[in-house]
Each structure stands twice: as C-alpha cells, then as structure tokens.
C-alpha cells in the first residue's frame, strides 16, 4: 500500500501540475489531498477544479474554511480589511458551487485498508493547529483523539518534518504551492505500508517558478491584492516566510502609530 499525500497548493497551478505529472509516473495506490488547495497564488479556482476532477479524497484546510465562511456570519471582521485582500480575491474568483463543495469536506481521513494511518490538515482538533519539531508533547496531546492512529500525516506548516510523539510518529508533508523551508520545489510525501509499519519518503519536485510568478502579474492578482499579494508572490519565488512575519510587524506597528497604512508598513518592512 503506497499513499501520496499532497497539500498546501494555495492556488499555485504550475506547482500542482508538476506534482500531478510526478504522481502519474509514481502510480501510488491512493492520493489524499490534505487541504489548503486555495488562497495564496492567483489560480485557486483552477487548482480546485483540477483536484476535483481527479476524484481523490479531499480534506478541509483552514483556507477552504476562510473562503467558504467569507461574507457569512461566521467571517472574522478583519477579513474585510486590506490585509486580507488575497482572501477577498479568492472568494470572488471561485463559484458559489465550488464554495459549497468546500463546506462538505471532512477534516480527517482513515481507512481499514490503511491500518494505523490518520491523515489531517493540521490536527483532529482544529484545521489551524501548528506542530513543529519543538512543540511540547503535552500540547499535542489535546490535538488527537484517535488512539489507534500510530502514524499521523498532516500539513499546514509548509515545512516537511518527521517527529516522534509518545511512541507515535507525526509527519508533516511540506507544501506543494508555498514551501517555506528555503527551497522553491513543490513538496509532498509518500507513505508505504511494509510489514505492518508505515515508512515515509519526502519528495520535492522542480517546477516553473517563473511561470508561477508571471501569473501574479498576468492575472491582475497583484493589482487587486496589493501588499499581501506581493507577500505571497515573494513566498512563491523565495520559498521563505513573508506573509506571517509581515502581518505580525504590521499589527505591532499599528499599535504604535494609529492610521498607519498597509502600504507604508510594507515600505518599512523591507528597509
């Protein structure tokens, strides 16, 4: 039994297409899509349609939740501000039917055919939990309720890793569309059942990063998303964190200077 897990595509169609070509050659027994297909790069609707056409199981990521909840009573008020312009763009460019499909997605995958394996986006508890190499085991305890899962595969943090937790193994896949470990290859993992034990291989696929960058310009995305759109483009082209560090910086600066614009904060951020 060989299962490929892909996730965190974030609207990066060239990266997704490269991974699909690789998977076609690998021919795993199953492919699971562990969430965050959308929101980040310009081609969320195309990535969603491409994945849906494959017929693979899809889990809900936090960005699917953002898109399906935007414009409803469940939306956070801050989502309507300029710092969430990419989310507004994604919501606007996806159809009502696509957003409705997101609302039906499960948060986890397991199967009798894959004993001991659990796949989630972030954790069983939440689509936004972070698990890093230094996360205390006591914090992870509250994130998982399935005692039979000895091998847990998750995504969300965009950096591939493997760690032990109370005799169980937790694998983070890395990101297809927005890897953040300093390389710009599209990342996913393959798990294989051998002698009733799961083994993992992390994969990183070269793709046309320049083509992905052109989509930010040619689609009109940068004109509509401004500062945060440029931050996402920098993540694609550098494979490094920009969005979260900038939002933290912007939040701290706004506490010190009332009325600070996001564009001015962007200028200061890169001084």
VODRENNU-124449 format. One line per 4 residues: number of its first residue (from 0); their letters; for each residue x, y, z of C-alpha. Coordinates in nm, 4 decimals, m for minus. Example, Ala and Ser with C-alpha at 12.3 -4.5 7.8 and 13.67 -1.06 7.14 Angstrom:
0> as> 1.2300:m0.4500:0.7800; 1.3670:m0.1060:0.7140
***
This chain:
0> xxxx> 0.0000:0.0000:0.0000; 0.1507:0.3302:m0.1175; m0.0320:0.6555:m0.0422; 0.0735:1.0004:m0.1614
4> xxxx> m0.0354:1.2999:0.0451; m0.0358:1.6424:m0.1150; m0.1458:1.9687:0.0459; m0.0983:2.3443:0.0712
8> xxxx> m0.1305:2.4099:m0.3008; m0.2614:2.7620:m0.2346; m0.3615:2.8419:m0.5908; m0.0180:2.7725:m0.7431
12> xxxx> m0.1183:2.5921:m1.0612; 0.2303:2.5366:m1.2151; 0.3447:2.3698:m0.8910; 0.0351:2.1497:m0.8799
16> xxxx> 0.0758:2.0443:m1.2427; 0.4364:1.9398:m1.1797; 0.3315:1.7265:m0.8830; 0.0498:1.5661:m1.0802
20> xxxx> 0.2982:1.4679:m1.3521; 0.5228:1.3128:m1.0874; 0.2338:1.1232:m0.9297; 0.1294:0.9917:m1.2691
24> xxxx> 0.4753:0.8364:m1.3022; 0.4850:0.7079:m0.9421; 0.1398:0.5470:m0.9604; 0.0608:0.5281:m0.5877
28> xxxx> m0.2357:0.3188:m0.4779; m0.4098:0.6258:m0.3364; m0.3681:1.0028:m0.3271; m0.5098:1.2111:m0.0434
32> xxxx> m0.5336:1.5897:m0.0660; m0.4883:1.7254:0.2857; m0.6343:2.0718:0.2406; m0.5455:2.4305:0.1502
36> xxxx> m0.5898:2.3882:m0.2227; m0.6903:2.7539:m0.2432; m0.5923:3.1080:m0.1424; m0.2431:3.2468:m0.1871
40> xxxx> m0.1414:3.2413:m0.5526; m0.3807:3.3562:m0.8312; m0.5240:3.0266:m0.9611; m0.7342:2.8914:m0.6764
44> xxxx> m1.0391:2.8161:m0.8916; m0.8294:2.6295:m1.1487; m0.6477:2.4306:m0.8803; m0.9770:2.3397:m0.7153
48> xxxx> m1.1277:2.2247:m1.0456; m0.8152:2.0235:m1.1267; m0.8160:1.8417:m0.7924; m1.1896:1.7767:m0.8002
52> xxxx> m1.1539:1.6210:m1.1458; m0.9068:1.3668:m1.0058; m1.1716:1.2192:m0.7755; m0.9332:1.1878:m0.4801
56> xxxx> m1.0382:1.2306:m0.1160; m1.0000:1.5944:m0.0093; m0.9737:1.7241:0.3465; m1.0711:2.0736:0.4530
60> xxxx> m0.7879:2.3105:0.5328; m0.8140:2.6394:0.7154; m0.8070:2.8321:0.3855; m1.1042:2.6392:0.2499
64> xxxx> m1.2814:2.7437:0.5681; m1.1831:3.1082:0.5186; m1.3150:3.1067:0.1622; m1.6423:2.9320:0.2396
68> xxxx> m1.7056:3.1478:0.5503; m1.6141:3.4831:0.3941; m1.9232:3.7004:0.3573; m2.1213:3.4991:0.6142
72> xxxx> m2.1937:3.5493:0.9826; m1.9010:3.3162:1.0560; m1.6467:3.5514:0.8962; m1.3980:3.7388:1.1115
76> xxxx> m1.4404:4.1195:1.0759; m1.0710:4.1580:0.9906; m1.1219:3.9515:0.6748; m1.2820:4.2574:0.5127
80> xxxx> m0.9707:4.4732:0.5607; m0.6891:4.5287:0.3050; m0.4623:4.2790:0.4788; m0.6981:4.0019:0.3651
84> xxxx> m0.7213:4.1177:0.0032; m0.5947:3.7768:m0.1243; m0.8832:3.6027:0.0554; m1.1293:3.8509:m0.0952
88> xxxx> m0.9822:3.7850:m0.4415; m1.0036:3.4080:m0.3959; m1.3637:3.4248:m0.2764; m1.4551:3.6475:m0.5717
92> xxxx> m1.2936:3.4224:m0.8324; m1.4457:3.0965:m0.7094; m1.8003:2.9951:m0.7914; m2.0827:2.9535:m0.5438
96> xxxx> m2.0854:2.5818:m0.6276; m1.7134:2.5487:m0.5524; m1.7542:2.7218:m0.2181; m2.0471:2.4917:m0.1363
100> xxxx> m1.8279:2.1900:m0.2136; m1.5769:2.3117:0.0452; m1.8423:2.3114:0.3151; m1.8863:1.9351:0.2700
104> xxxx> m1.5206:1.8412:0.3169; m1.4196:1.6181:0.6102; m1.1355:1.7084:0.8457; m0.9663:1.3673:0.8551
108> xxxx> m0.9089:1.0511:0.6541; m0.8550:0.6949:0.7707; m0.9364:0.3584:0.6189; m0.9436:m0.0075:0.7143
112> xxxx> m0.7214:m0.0612:0.4122; m0.4577:0.1625:0.5757; m0.4393:0.0382:0.9363; m0.2897:0.2755:1.1906
116> xxxx> m0.2753:0.5701:0.9473; m0.4515:0.9007:1.0127; m0.4369:1.1986:0.7747; m0.5464:1.5507:0.8734
120> xxxx> m0.4757:1.9041:0.7599; m0.3422:2.0326:1.0928; m0.4833:1.8096:1.3689; m0.8039:1.6288:1.4612
124> xxxx> m0.8986:1.9175:1.6882; m0.8500:2.2084:1.4501; m0.7586:2.2995:1.0928; m0.5142:2.5592:1.2281
128> xxxx> m0.3026:2.3776:1.4888; 0.0731:2.4021:1.4421; 0.3062:2.1137:1.5221; 0.6739:2.1941:1.4970
132> xxxx> 0.9814:1.9925:1.5981; 0.9927:2.1764:1.9315; 0.6167:2.1695:2.0100; 0.5818:2.0166:2.3603
136> xxxx> 0.4236:1.6719:2.3658; 0.1726:1.7949:2.6247; 0.0380:2.0475:2.3732; m0.0013:1.7791:2.1070
140> xxxx> m0.1958:1.5549:2.3461; m0.5092:1.7674:2.3075; m0.4887:1.7703:1.9279; m0.5568:1.3999:1.8617
144> xxxx> m0.8306:1.1732:1.9946; m0.7819:0.8618:1.7782; m0.5820:0.6113:1.9880; m0.5434:0.3627:1.7032
148> xxxx> m0.3517:0.6063:1.4832; 0.0150:0.5265:1.5262; 0.1217:0.7115:1.2113; m0.0193:1.0614:1.1610
152> xxxx> 0.0326:1.2639:0.8430; m0.0517:1.6324:0.8446; 0.0340:1.9504:0.6555; m0.0435:2.3148:0.7412
156> xxxx> 0.3046:2.4298:0.8481; 0.4552:2.4203:0.4959; 0.7843:2.2663:0.6111; 0.8330:1.8898:0.5872
160> xxxx> 0.9329:1.7114:0.9060; 0.9041:1.3857:1.0978; 0.8902:1.3627:1.4760; 0.8058:1.1166:1.7494
164> xxxx> 0.5231:1.1768:1.9936; 0.4612:0.9325:2.2804; 0.5560:0.6306:2.0708; 0.3660:0.7553:1.7661
168> xxxx> 0.5046:0.9257:1.4578; 0.3858:1.2579:1.3163; 0.4821:1.3505:0.9596; 0.4336:1.6983:0.8140
172> xxxx> 0.4182:1.6828:0.4355; 0.5639:2.0137:0.3213; 0.3744:2.2330:0.0738; 0.3050:2.1905:m0.2964
176> xxxx> 0.2477:2.5577:m0.3744; 0.4078:2.7535:m0.0900; 0.7076:2.5663:0.0549; 0.8706:2.7717:0.3282
180> xxxx> 1.1967:2.5911:0.4004; 1.4115:2.7994:0.1687; 1.3648:2.5950:m0.1476; 1.1167:2.6541:m0.4265
184> xxxx> 1.0379:2.2946:m0.5224; 0.6837:2.1609:m0.4861; 0.6749:1.9241:m0.1893; 0.4655:1.6240:m0.0901
188> xxxx> 0.5177:1.2887:0.0799; 0.4625:0.9219:0.0040; 0.3887:0.6710:0.2798; 0.4283:0.2965:0.2308
192> xxxx> 0.2997:0.0098:0.4443; 0.5667:m0.2571:0.4896; 0.5347:m0.5439:0.7396; 0.2533:m0.3603:0.9179
196> xxxx> 0.4686:m0.0485:0.9635; 0.4450:0.2802:0.7749; 0.7515:0.4399:0.6184; 0.7677:0.7899:0.4713
200> xxxx> 0.9514:0.9479:0.1791; 0.9563:1.3259:0.1379; 0.9596:1.4438:m0.2243; 1.0430:1.7836:m0.3776
204> xxxx> 0.9670:1.8449:m0.7448; 1.1162:2.1134:m0.9678; 0.8596:2.3301:m1.1436; 0.8484:2.6520:m1.3464
208> xxxx> 0.8645:2.9127:m1.0687; 0.8976:3.1909:m1.3267; 0.5653:3.0849:m1.4801; 0.4050:3.0951:m1.1359
212> xxxx> 0.5438:3.4438:m1.0816; 0.4081:3.5603:m1.4180; 0.0592:3.4509:m1.3152; 0.0670:3.7049:m1.0304
216> xxxx> 0.1147:3.9788:m1.2914; m0.0825:3.8487:m1.5905; m0.3942:3.7552:m1.3926; m0.4349:4.1031:m1.2443
220> xxxx> m0.3951:3.9495:m0.8996; m0.1288:4.1955:m0.7826; m0.3405:4.4946:m0.8822; m0.6308:4.3633:m0.6770
224> xxxx> m0.4469:4.2280:m0.3726; m0.1730:4.4863:m0.3160; 0.0704:4.4375:m0.0311; m0.0379:4.0900:0.0766
228> xxxx> m0.0499:3.9694:m0.2822; 0.3116:4.0786:m0.3186; 0.3986:3.8957:0.0026; 0.2505:3.5733:m0.1344
232> xxxx> 0.4427:3.6205:m0.4583; 0.7646:3.6591:m0.2581; 0.6884:3.3327:m0.0792; 0.6486:3.1559:m0.4132
236> xxxx> 0.9689:3.2986:m0.5600; 1.1880:3.2590:m0.2499; 1.0423:2.9604:m0.0638; 1.0622:3.1680:0.2557
240> xxxx> 0.8218:3.3227:0.5070; 0.6857:3.6677:0.4240; 0.3105:3.6761:0.4915; 0.3013:3.5894:0.8625
244> xxxx> 0.6125:3.7914:0.9583; 0.4704:4.0947:0.7767; 0.1277:4.0639:0.9414; 0.2939:4.0439:1.2819
248> xxxx> 0.5040:4.3507:1.2020; 0.2018:4.5403:1.0704; m0.0002:4.4576:1.3821; 0.2732:4.5806:1.6138
252> xxxx> 0.3294:4.8994:1.4129; m0.0430:4.9814:1.4137; m0.0377:4.9710:1.7925; 0.2309:5.2415:1.7894
256> xxxx> 0.1009:5.4566:1.5028; m0.2723:5.4987:1.4603; m0.3740:5.5212:1.0975; m0.0638:5.3531:0.9584
260> xxxx> m0.1423:5.2296:0.6076; m0.0573:4.8782:0.4995; 0.1415:5.0200:0.2068; 0.3559:5.2318:0.4403
264> xxxx> 0.4137:4.9312:0.6639; 0.5261:4.7350:0.3565; 0.7871:5.0016:0.2759; 0.9165:4.9971:0.6329
268> xxx> 0.9201:4.6171:0.6421; 1.1751:4.5993:0.3612; 1.4002:4.8832:0.4803
***
